[in-house]
Amino acid sequence: VYVKTLKADLAVSEANNMKLEQSISDQRAVIEQVQADFKKQQEISKKLQETNLTLAKELADTEEKFNKVNASGKKRDVGALALKKAKIMEKVINKGTANANRCFEIATGSPLTEKEKNATKKSQINPECPSIANPNYVPYN
């Protein structure tokens, strides 16, 4: 009877040991997946930070366009210009708004069009955010 009890206890212990080993294996797999996910999140975060820095620079460049100083030393008055040349300013502002909206779309994950990917000339690019909208464009000075 004693030997039978020991054999039964041993069988239970072996079964429990197999379950524990499987559990350890499962936990290791989960840990590896969590580490891989964390690394991927860090990569995405870094890319987003780089994109944000680029967009901040391009925003500053856009603001500089609107605040240019003319030859007489005065800042550009977009409002006065709009009153004098309403149709032209409307066209310029609408195009700039459309370009800026496309920049936001791209920054939030919208894929580039073939036209955007292939743009190499200044006349073909999105001037509001060429670094993210037109990867093949190299500015020339």
Phi and psi in radians as a Rosetta constraint file:
Dihedral C 1 N 2 CA 2 C 2 CIRCULARHARMONIC -1.074 0.35
Dihedral N 2 CA 2 C 2 N 3 CIRCULARHARMONIC -0.746 0.35
Dihedral C 2 N 3 CA 3 C 3 CIRCULARHARMONIC -1.162 0.35
Dihedral N 3 CA 3 C 3 N 4 CIRCULARHARMONIC -0.702 0.35
Dihedral C 3 N 4 CA 4 C 4 CIRCULARHARMONIC -1.089 0.35
Dihedral N 4 CA 4 C 4 N 5 CIRCULARHARMONIC -0.707 0.35
Dihedral C 4 N 5 CA 5 C 5 CIRCULARHARMONIC -1.138 0.35
Dihedral N 5 CA 5 C 5 N 6 CIRCULARHARMONIC -0.732 0.35
Dihedral C 5 N 6 CA 6 C 6 CIRCULARHARMONIC -1.105 0.35
Dihedral N 6 CA 6 C 6 N 7 CIRCULARHARMONIC -0.731 0.35
Dihedral C 6 N 7 CA 7 C 7 CIRCULARHARMONIC -1.109 0.35
Dihedral N 7 CA 7 C 7 N 8 CIRCULARHARMONIC -0.721 0.35
Dihedral C 7 N 8 CA 8 C 8 CIRCULARHARMONIC -1.142 0.35
Dihedral N 8 CA 8 C 8 N 9 CIRCULARHARMONIC -0.759 0.35
Dihedral C 8 N 9 CA 9 C 9 CIRCULARHARMONIC -1.097 0.35
Dihedral N 9 CA 9 C 9 N 10 CIRCULARHARMONIC -0.691 0.35
Dihedral C 9 N 10 CA 10 C 10 CIRCULARHARMONIC -1.121 0.35
Dihedral N 10 CA 10 C 10 N 11 CIRCULARHARMONIC -0.751 0.35
Dihedral C 10 N 11 CA 11 C 11 CIRCULARHARMONIC -1.082 0.35
Dihedral N 11 CA 11 C 11 N 12 CIRCULARHARMONIC -0.741 0.35
Dihedral C 11 N 12 CA 12 C 12 CIRCULARHARMONIC -1.120 0.35
Dihedral N 12 CA 12 C 12 N 13 CIRCULARHARMONIC -0.751 0.35
Dihedral C 12 N 13 CA 13 C 13 CIRCULARHARMONIC -1.103 0.35
Dihedral N 13 CA 13 C 13 N 14 CIRCULARHARMONIC -0.720 0.35
Dihedral C 13 N 14 CA 14 C 14 CIRCULARHARMONIC -1.129 0.35
Dihedral N 14 CA 14 C 14 N 15 CIRCULARHARMONIC -0.719 0.35
Dihedral C 14 N 15 CA 15 C 15 CIRCULARHARMONIC -1.115 0.35
Dihedral N 15 CA 15 C 15 N 16 CIRCULARHARMONIC -0.762 0.35
Dihedral C 15 N 16 CA 16 C 16 CIRCULARHARMONIC -1.099 0.35
Dihedral N 16 CA 16 C 16 N 17 CIRCULARHARMONIC -0.701 0.35
Dihedral C 16 N 17 CA 17 C 17 CIRCULARHARMONIC -1.089 0.35
Dihedral N 17 CA 17 C 17 N 18 CIRCULARHARMONIC -0.725 0.35
Dihedral C 17 N 18 CA 18 C 18 CIRCULARHARMONIC -1.107 0.35
Dihedral N 18 CA 18 C 18 N 19 CIRCULARHARMONIC -0.724 0.35
Dihedral C 18 N 19 CA 19 C 19 CIRCULARHARMONIC -1.107 0.35
Dihedral N 19 CA 19 C 19 N 20 CIRCULARHARMONIC -0.724 0.35
Dihedral C 19 N 20 CA 20 C 20 CIRCULARHARMONIC -1.131 0.35
Dihedral N 20 CA 20 C 20 N 21 CIRCULARHARMONIC -0.740 0.35
Dihedral C 20 N 21 CA 21 C 21 CIRCULARHARMONIC -1.102 0.35
Dihedral N 21 CA 21 C 21 N 22 CIRCULARHARMONIC -0.697 0.35
Dihedral C 21 N 22 CA 22 C 22 CIRCULARHARMONIC -1.140 0.35
Dihedral N 22 CA 22 C 22 N 23 CIRCULARHARMONIC -0.704 0.35
Dihedral C 22 N 23 CA 23 C 23 CIRCULARHARMONIC -1.103 0.35
Dihedral N 23 CA 23 C 23 N 24 CIRCULARHARMONIC -0.734 0.35
Dihedral C 23 N 24 CA 24 C 24 CIRCULARHARMONIC -1.092 0.35
Dihedral N 24 CA 24 C 24 N 25 CIRCULARHARMONIC -0.763 0.35
Dihedral C 24 N 25 CA 25 C 25 CIRCULARHARMONIC -1.076 0.35
Dihedral N 25 CA 25 C 25 N 26 CIRCULARHARMONIC -0.767 0.35
Dihedral C 25 N 26 CA 26 C 26 CIRCULARHARMONIC -1.085 0.35
Dihedral N 26 CA 26 C 26 N 27 CIRCULARHARMONIC -0.748 0.35
Dihedral C 26 N 27 CA 27 C 27 CIRCULARHARMONIC -1.129 0.35
Dihedral N 27 CA 27 C 27 N 28 CIRCULARHARMONIC -0.675 0.35
Dihedral C 27 N 28 CA 28 C 28 CIRCULARHARMONIC -1.098 0.35
Dihedral N 28 CA 28 C 28 N 29 CIRCULARHARMONIC -0.717 0.35
Dihedral C 28 N 29 CA 29 C 29 CIRCULARHARMONIC -1.110 0.35
Dihedral N 29 CA 29 C 29 N 30 CIRCULARHARMONIC -0.721 0.35
Dihedral C 29 N 30 CA 30 C 30 CIRCULARHARMONIC -1.114 0.35
Dihedral N 30 CA 30 C 30 N 31 CIRCULARHARMONIC -0.756 0.35
Dihedral C 30 N 31 CA 31 C 31 CIRCULARHARMONIC -1.078 0.35
Dihedral N 31 CA 31 C 31 N 32 CIRCULARHARMONIC -0.769 0.35
Dihedral C 31 N 32 CA 32 C 32 CIRCULARHARMONIC -1.075 0.35
Dihedral N 32 CA 32 C 32 N 33 CIRCULARHARMONIC -0.724 0.35
Dihedral C 32 N 33 CA 33 C 33 CIRCULARHARMONIC -1.155 0.35
Dihedral N 33 CA 33 C 33 N 34 CIRCULARHARMONIC -0.724 0.35
Dihedral C 33 N 34 CA 34 C 34 CIRCULARHARMONIC -1.087 0.35
Dihedral N 34 CA 34 C 34 N 35 CIRCULARHARMONIC -0.740 0.35
Dihedral C 34 N 35 CA 35 C 35 CIRCULARHARMONIC -1.120 0.35
Dihedral N 35 CA 35 C 35 N 36 CIRCULARHARMONIC -0.718 0.35
Dihedral C 35 N 36 CA 36 C 36 CIRCULARHARMONIC -1.134 0.35
Dihedral N 36 CA 36 C 36 N 37 CIRCULARHARMONIC -0.738 0.35
Dihedral C 36 N 37 CA 37 C 37 CIRCULARHARMONIC -1.097 0.35
Dihedral N 37 CA 37 C 37 N 38 CIRCULARHARMONIC -0.720 0.35
Dihedral C 37 N 38 CA 38 C 38 CIRCULARHARMONIC -1.109 0.35
Dihedral N 38 CA 38 C 38 N 39 CIRCULARHARMONIC -0.744 0.35
Dihedral C 38 N 39 CA 39 C 39 CIRCULARHARMONIC -1.091 0.35
Dihedral N 39 CA 39 C 39 N 40 CIRCULARHARMONIC -0.739 0.35
Dihedral C 39 N 40 CA 40 C 40 CIRCULARHARMONIC -1.112 0.35
Dihedral N 40 CA 40 C 40 N 41 CIRCULARHARMONIC -0.711 0.35
Dihedral C 40 N 41 CA 41 C 41 CIRCULARHARMONIC -1.090 0.35
Dihedral N 41 CA 41 C 41 N 42 CIRCULARHARMONIC -0.696 0.35
Dihedral C 41 N 42 CA 42 C 42 CIRCULARHARMONIC -1.108 0.35
Dihedral N 42 CA 42 C 42 N 43 CIRCULARHARMONIC -0.724 0.35
Dihedral C 42 N 43 CA 43 C 43 CIRCULARHARMONIC -1.107 0.35
Dihedral N 43 CA 43 C 43 N 44 CIRCULARHARMONIC -0.768 0.35
Dihedral C 43 N 44 CA 44 C 44 CIRCULARHARMONIC -1.124 0.35
Dihedral N 44 CA 44 C 44 N 45 CIRCULARHARMONIC -0.745 0.35
Dihedral C 44 N 45 CA 45 C 45 CIRCULARHARMONIC -1.076 0.35
Dihedral N 45 CA 45 C 45 N 46 CIRCULARHARMONIC -0.749 0.35
Dihedral C 45 N 46 CA 46 C 46 CIRCULARHARMONIC -1.095 0.35
Dihedral N 46 CA 46 C 46 N 47 CIRCULARHARMONIC -0.753 0.35
Dihedral C 46 N 47 CA 47 C 47 CIRCULARHARMONIC -1.115 0.35
Dihedral N 47 CA 47 C 47 N 48 CIRCULARHARMONIC -0.714 0.35
Dihedral C 47 N 48 CA 48 C 48 CIRCULARHARMONIC -1.115 0.35
Dihedral N 48 CA 48 C 48 N 49 CIRCULARHARMONIC -0.700 0.35
Dihedral C 48 N 49 CA 49 C 49 CIRCULARHARMONIC -1.104 0.35
Dihedral N 49 CA 49 C 49 N 50 CIRCULARHARMONIC -0.727 0.35
Dihedral C 49 N 50 CA 50 C 50 CIRCULARHARMONIC -1.107 0.35
Dihedral N 50 CA 50 C 50 N 51 CIRCULARHARMONIC -0.740 0.35
Dihedral C 50 N 51 CA 51 C 51 CIRCULARHARMONIC -1.107 0.35
Dihedral N 51 CA 51 C 51 N 52 CIRCULARHARMONIC -0.735 0.35
Dihedral C 51 N 52 CA 52 C 52 CIRCULARHARMONIC -1.085 0.35
Dihedral N 52 CA 52 C 52 N 53 CIRCULARHARMONIC -0.719 0.35
Dihedral C 52 N 53 CA 53 C 53 CIRCULARHARMONIC -1.105 0.35
Dihedral N 53 CA 53 C 53 N 54 CIRCULARHARMONIC -0.742 0.35
Dihedral C 53 N 54 CA 54 C 54 CIRCULARHARMONIC -1.095 0.35
Dihedral N 54 CA 54 C 54 N 55 CIRCULARHARMONIC -0.789 0.35
Dihedral C 54 N 55 CA 55 C 55 CIRCULARHARMONIC -1.153 0.35
Dihedral N 55 CA 55 C 55 N 56 CIRCULARHARMONIC -0.634 0.35
Dihedral C 55 N 56 CA 56 C 56 CIRCULARHARMONIC -1.111 0.35
Dihedral N 56 CA 56 C 56 N 57 CIRCULARHARMONIC -0.713 0.35
Dihedral C 56 N 57 CA 57 C 57 CIRCULARHARMONIC -1.127 0.35
Dihedral N 57 CA 57 C 57 N 58 CIRCULARHARMONIC -0.758 0.35
Dihedral C 57 N 58 CA 58 C 58 CIRCULARHARMONIC -1.185 0.35
Dihedral N 58 CA 58 C 58 N 59 CIRCULARHARMONIC -0.581 0.35
Dihedral C 58 N 59 CA 59 C 59 CIRCULARHARMONIC -1.121 0.35
Dihedral N 59 CA 59 C 59 N 60 CIRCULARHARMONIC -0.752 0.35
Dihedral C 59 N 60 CA 60 C 60 CIRCULARHARMONIC -1.086 0.35
Dihedral N 60 CA 60 C 60 N 61 CIRCULARHARMONIC -0.689 0.35
Dihedral C 60 N 61 CA 61 C 61 CIRCULARHARMONIC -1.107 0.35
Dihedral N 61 CA 61 C 61 N 62 CIRCULARHARMONIC -0.704 0.35
Dihedral C 61 N 62 CA 62 C 62 CIRCULARHARMONIC -1.143 0.35
Dihedral N 62 CA 62 C 62 N 63 CIRCULARHARMONIC -0.750 0.35
Dihedral C 62 N 63 CA 63 C 63 CIRCULARHARMONIC -1.077 0.35
Dihedral N 63 CA 63 C 63 N 64 CIRCULARHARMONIC -0.649 0.35
Dihedral C 63 N 64 CA 64 C 64 CIRCULARHARMONIC -1.116 0.35
Dihedral N 64 CA 64 C 64 N 65 CIRCULARHARMONIC -0.622 0.35
Dihedral C 64 N 65 CA 65 C 65 CIRCULARHARMONIC -1.061 0.35
Dihedral N 65 CA 65 C 65 N 66 CIRCULARHARMONIC -0.709 0.35
Dihedral C 65 N 66 CA 66 C 66 CIRCULARHARMONIC -1.345 0.35
Dihedral N 66 CA 66 C 66 N 67 CIRCULARHARMONIC -0.366 0.35
Dihedral C 66 N 67 CA 67 C 67 CIRCULARHARMONIC -1.929 0.35
Dihedral N 67 CA 67 C 67 N 68 CIRCULARHARMONIC 0.493 0.35
Dihedral C 67 N 68 CA 68 C 68 CIRCULARHARMONIC -1.094 0.35
Dihedral N 68 CA 68 C 68 N 69 CIRCULARHARMONIC 2.640 0.35
Dihedral C 68 N 69 CA 69 C 69 CIRCULARHARMONIC -1.787 0.35
Dihedral N 69 CA 69 C 69 N 70 CIRCULARHARMONIC 2.244 0.35
Dihedral C 69 N 70 CA 70 C 70 CIRCULARHARMONIC -1.428 0.35
Dihedral N 70 CA 70 C 70 N 71 CIRCULARHARMONIC -3.101 0.35
Dihedral C 70 N 71 CA 71 C 71 CIRCULARHARMONIC -1.088 0.35
Dihedral N 71 CA 71 C 71 N 72 CIRCULARHARMONIC -0.499 0.35
Dihedral C 71 N 72 CA 72 C 72 CIRCULARHARMONIC -1.489 0.35
Dihedral N 72 CA 72 C 72 N 73 CIRCULARHARMONIC 0.029 0.35
Dihedral C 72 N 73 CA 73 C 73 CIRCULARHARMONIC 1.580 0.35
Dihedral N 73 CA 73 C 73 N 74 CIRCULARHARMONIC 0.092 0.35
Dihedral C 73 N 74 CA 74 C 74 CIRCULARHARMONIC -1.664 0.35
Dihedral N 74 CA 74 C 74 N 75 CIRCULARHARMONIC 2.567 0.35
Dihedral C 74 N 75 CA 75 C 75 CIRCULARHARMONIC -1.274 0.35
Dihedral N 75 CA 75 C 75 N 76 CIRCULARHARMONIC 2.576 0.35
Dihedral C 75 N 76 CA 76 C 76 CIRCULARHARMONIC -1.099 0.35
Dihedral N 76 CA 76 C 76 N 77 CIRCULARHARMONIC 2.277 0.35
Dihedral C 76 N 77 CA 77 C 77 CIRCULARHARMONIC -1.835 0.35
Dihedral N 77 CA 77 C 77 N 78 CIRCULARHARMONIC 1.700 0.35
Dihedral C 77 N 78 CA 78 C 78 CIRCULARHARMONIC -1.103 0.35
Dihedral N 78 CA 78 C 78 N 79 CIRCULARHARMONIC -0.623 0.35
Dihedral C 78 N 79 CA 79 C 79 CIRCULARHARMONIC -1.101 0.35
Dihedral N 79 CA 79 C 79 N 80 CIRCULARHARMONIC -0.813 0.35
Dihedral C 79 N 80 CA 80 C 80 CIRCULARHARMONIC -1.138 0.35
Dihedral N 80 CA 80 C 80 N 81 CIRCULARHARMONIC -0.683 0.35
Dihedral C 80 N 81 CA 81 C 81 CIRCULARHARMONIC -1.122 0.35
Dihedral N 81 CA 81 C 81 N 82 CIRCULARHARMONIC -0.679 0.35
Dihedral C 81 N 82 CA 82 C 82 CIRCULARHARMONIC -1.134 0.35
Dihedral N 82 CA 82 C 82 N 83 CIRCULARHARMONIC -0.614 0.35
Dihedral C 82 N 83 CA 83 C 83 CIRCULARHARMONIC -1.190 0.35
Dihedral N 83 CA 83 C 83 N 84 CIRCULARHARMONIC -0.680 0.35
Dihedral C 83 N 84 CA 84 C 84 CIRCULARHARMONIC -1.285 0.35
Dihedral N 84 CA 84 C 84 N 85 CIRCULARHARMONIC -0.736 0.35
Dihedral C 84 N 85 CA 85 C 85 CIRCULARHARMONIC -2.263 0.35
Dihedral N 85 CA 85 C 85 N 86 CIRCULARHARMONIC 1.173 0.35
Dihedral C 85 N 86 CA 86 C 86 CIRCULARHARMONIC -1.049 0.35
Dihedral N 86 CA 86 C 86 N 87 CIRCULARHARMONIC -0.828 0.35
Dihedral C 86 N 87 CA 87 C 87 CIRCULARHARMONIC -1.120 0.35
Dihedral N 87 CA 87 C 87 N 88 CIRCULARHARMONIC -0.780 0.35
Dihedral C 87 N 88 CA 88 C 88 CIRCULARHARMONIC -1.119 0.35
Dihedral N 88 CA 88 C 88 N 89 CIRCULARHARMONIC -0.793 0.35
Dihedral C 88 N 89 CA 89 C 89 CIRCULARHARMONIC -1.135 0.35
Dihedral N 89 CA 89 C 89 N 90 CIRCULARHARMONIC -0.659 0.35
Dihedral C 89 N 90 CA 90 C 90 CIRCULARHARMONIC -1.055 0.35
Dihedral N 90 CA 90 C 90 N 91 CIRCULARHARMONIC -0.794 0.35
Dihedral C 90 N 91 CA 91 C 91 CIRCULARHARMONIC -1.095 0.35
Dihedral N 91 CA 91 C 91 N 92 CIRCULARHARMONIC -0.793 0.35
Dihedral C 91 N 92 CA 92 C 92 CIRCULARHARMONIC -1.104 0.35
Dihedral N 92 CA 92 C 92 N 93 CIRCULARHARMONIC -0.797 0.35
Dihedral C 92 N 93 CA 93 C 93 CIRCULARHARMONIC -1.178 0.35
Dihedral N 93 CA 93 C 93 N 94 CIRCULARHARMONIC -0.728 0.35
Dihedral C 93 N 94 CA 94 C 94 CIRCULARHARMONIC -1.101 0.35
Dihedral N 94 CA 94 C 94 N 95 CIRCULARHARMONIC -0.726 0.35
Dihedral C 94 N 95 CA 95 C 95 CIRCULARHARMONIC -1.162 0.35
Dihedral N 95 CA 95 C 95 N 96 CIRCULARHARMONIC -0.745 0.35
Dihedral C 95 N 96 CA 96 C 96 CIRCULARHARMONIC -1.095 0.35
Dihedral N 96 CA 96 C 96 N 97 CIRCULARHARMONIC -0.677 0.35
Dihedral C 96 N 97 CA 97 C 97 CIRCULARHARMONIC -1.140 0.35
Dihedral N 97 CA 97 C 97 N 98 CIRCULARHARMONIC -0.766 0.35
Dihedral C 97 N 98 CA 98 C 98 CIRCULARHARMONIC -1.078 0.35
Dihedral N 98 CA 98 C 98 N 99 CIRCULARHARMONIC -0.731 0.35
Dihedral C 98 N 99 CA 99 C 99 CIRCULARHARMONIC -1.114 0.35
Dihedral N 99 CA 99 C 99 N 100 CIRCULARHARMONIC -0.767 0.35
Dihedral C 99 N 100 CA 100 C 100 CIRCULARHARMONIC -1.128 0.35
Dihedral N 100 CA 100 C 100 N 101 CIRCULARHARMONIC -0.698 0.35
Dihedral C 100 N 101 CA 101 C 101 CIRCULARHARMONIC -1.086 0.35
Dihedral N 101 CA 101 C 101 N 102 CIRCULARHARMONIC -0.695 0.35
Dihedral C 101 N 102 CA 102 C 102 CIRCULARHARMONIC -1.128 0.35
Dihedral N 102 CA 102 C 102 N 103 CIRCULARHARMONIC -0.623 0.35
Dihedral C 102 N 103 CA 103 C 103 CIRCULARHARMONIC -1.053 0.35
Dihedral N 103 CA 103 C 103 N 104 CIRCULARHARMONIC -0.769 0.35
Dihedral C 103 N 104 CA 104 C 104 CIRCULARHARMONIC -1.110 0.35
Dihedral N 104 CA 104 C 104 N 105 CIRCULARHARMONIC -0.700 0.35
Dihedral C 104 N 105 CA 105 C 105 CIRCULARHARMONIC -1.053 0.35
Dihedral N 105 CA 105 C 105 N 106 CIRCULARHARMONIC -0.815 0.35
Dihedral C 105 N 106 CA 106 C 106 CIRCULARHARMONIC -1.131 0.35
Dihedral N 106 CA 106 C 106 N 107 CIRCULARHARMONIC -0.754 0.35
Dihedral C 106 N 107 CA 107 C 107 CIRCULARHARMONIC -1.115 0.35
Dihedral N 107 CA 107 C 107 N 108 CIRCULARHARMONIC -0.438 0.35
Dihedral C 107 N 108 CA 108 C 108 CIRCULARHARMONIC -1.755 0.35
Dihedral N 108 CA 108 C 108 N 109 CIRCULARHARMONIC 0.263 0.35
Dihedral C 108 N 109 CA 109 C 109 CIRCULARHARMONIC 1.972 0.35
Dihedral N 109 CA 109 C 109 N 110 CIRCULARHARMONIC -0.044 0.35
Dihedral C 109 N 110 CA 110 C 110 CIRCULARHARMONIC -1.172 0.35
Dihedral N 110 CA 110 C 110 N 111 CIRCULARHARMONIC 2.360 0.35
Dihedral C 110 N 111 CA 111 C 111 CIRCULARHARMONIC -1.247 0.35
Dihedral N 111 CA 111 C 111 N 112 CIRCULARHARMONIC 2.681 0.35
Dihedral C 111 N 112 CA 112 C 112 CIRCULARHARMONIC -1.288 0.35
Dihedral N 112 CA 112 C 112 N 113 CIRCULARHARMONIC 2.545 0.35
Dihedral C 112 N 113 CA 113 C 113 CIRCULARHARMONIC -1.409 0.35
Dihedral N 113 CA 113 C 113 N 114 CIRCULARHARMONIC 2.874 0.35
Dihedral C 113 N 114 CA 114 C 114 CIRCULARHARMONIC -1.067 0.35
Dihedral N 114 CA 114 C 114 N 115 CIRCULARHARMONIC -0.685 0.35
Dihedral C 114 N 115 CA 115 C 115 CIRCULARHARMONIC -1.058 0.35
Dihedral N 115 CA 115 C 115 N 116 CIRCULARHARMONIC -0.733 0.35
Dihedral C 115 N 116 CA 116 C 116 CIRCULARHARMONIC -1.180 0.35
Dihedral N 116 CA 116 C 116 N 117 CIRCULARHARMONIC -0.736 0.35
Dihedral C 116 N 117 CA 117 C 117 CIRCULARHARMONIC -1.112 0.35
Dihedral N 117 CA 117 C 117 N 118 CIRCULARHARMONIC -0.639 0.35
Dihedral C 117 N 118 CA 118 C 118 CIRCULARHARMONIC -1.592 0.35
Dihedral N 118 CA 118 C 118 N 119 CIRCULARHARMONIC -0.057 0.35
Dihedral C 118 N 119 CA 119 C 119 CIRCULARHARMONIC -1.163 0.35
Dihedral N 119 CA 119 C 119 N 120 CIRCULARHARMONIC 2.178 0.35
Dihedral C 119 N 120 CA 120 C 120 CIRCULARHARMONIC -2.204 0.35
Dihedral N 120 CA 120 C 120 N 121 CIRCULARHARMONIC -0.281 0.35
Dihedral C 120 N 121 CA 121 C 121 CIRCULARHARMONIC -1.770 0.35
Dihedral N 121 CA 121 C 121 N 122 CIRCULARHARMONIC 2.664 0.35
Dihedral C 121 N 122 CA 122 C 122 CIRCULARHARMONIC -1.031 0.35
Dihedral N 122 CA 122 C 122 N 123 CIRCULARHARMONIC -0.586 0.35
Dihedral C 122 N 123 CA 123 C 123 CIRCULARHARMONIC -1.269 0.35
Dihedral N 123 CA 123 C 123 N 124 CIRCULARHARMONIC -0.225 0.35
Dihedral C 123 N 124 CA 124 C 124 CIRCULARHARMONIC -1.759 0.35
Dihedral N 124 CA 124 C 124 N 125 CIRCULARHARMONIC -0.244 0.35
Dihedral C 124 N 125 CA 125 C 125 CIRCULARHARMONIC -1.542 0.35
Dihedral N 125 CA 125 C 125 N 126 CIRCULARHARMONIC 2.952 0.35
Dihedral C 125 N 126 CA 126 C 126 CIRCULARHARMONIC -1.597 0.35
Dihedral N 126 CA 126 C 126 N 127 CIRCULARHARMONIC 1.857 0.35
Dihedral C 126 N 127 CA 127 C 127 CIRCULARHARMONIC -1.232 0.35
Dihedral N 127 CA 127 C 127 N 128 CIRCULARHARMONIC -0.192 0.35
Dihedral C 127 N 128 CA 128 C 128 CIRCULARHARMONIC -1.394 0.35
Dihedral N 128 CA 128 C 128 N 129 CIRCULARHARMONIC -0.509 0.35
Dihedral C 128 N 129 CA 129 C 129 CIRCULARHARMONIC -2.687 0.35
Dihedral N 129 CA 129 C 129 N 130 CIRCULARHARMONIC 1.078 0.35
Dihedral C 129 N 130 CA 130 C 130 CIRCULARHARMONIC -1.094 0.35
Dihedral N 130 CA 130 C 130 N 131 CIRCULARHARMONIC -0.480 0.35
Dihedral C 130 N 131 CA 131 C 131 CIRCULARHARMONIC -1.186 0.35
Dihedral N 131 CA 131 C 131 N 132 CIRCULARHARMONIC -0.508 0.35
Dihedral C 131 N 132 CA 132 C 132 CIRCULARHARMONIC -1.819 0.35
Dihedral N 132 CA 132 C 132 N 133 CIRCULARHARMONIC -0.430 0.35
Dihedral C 132 N 133 CA 133 C 133 CIRCULARHARMONIC -1.553 0.35
Dihedral N 133 CA 133 C 133 N 134 CIRCULARHARMONIC -0.451 0.35
Dihedral C 133 N 134 CA 134 C 134 CIRCULARHARMONIC -2.373 0.35
Dihedral N 134 CA 134 C 134 N 135 CIRCULARHARMONIC 1.399 0.35
Dihedral C 134 N 135 CA 135 C 135 CIRCULARHARMONIC -1.128 0.35
Dihedral N 135 CA 135 C 135 N 136 CIRCULARHARMONIC -0.376 0.35
Dihedral C 135 N 136 CA 136 C 136 CIRCULARHARMONIC -1.650 0.35
Dihedral N 136 CA 136 C 136 N 137 CIRCULARHARMONIC 0.013 0.35
Dihedral C 136 N 137 CA 137 C 137 CIRCULARHARMONIC -1.451 0.35
Dihedral N 137 CA 137 C 137 N 138 CIRCULARHARMONIC 2.245 0.35
Dihedral C 137 N 138 CA 138 C 138 CIRCULARHARMONIC -2.032 0.35
Dihedral N 138 CA 138 C 138 N 139 CIRCULARHARMONIC 1.967 0.35
Dihedral C 138 N 139 CA 139 C 139 CIRCULARHARMONIC -1.126 0.35
Dihedral N 139 CA 139 C 139 N 140 CIRCULARHARMONIC 2.478 0.35
Dihedral C 139 N 140 CA 140 C 140 CIRCULARHARMONIC -2.059 0.35
Dihedral N 140 CA 140 C 140 N 141 CIRCULARHARMONIC 2.484 0.35
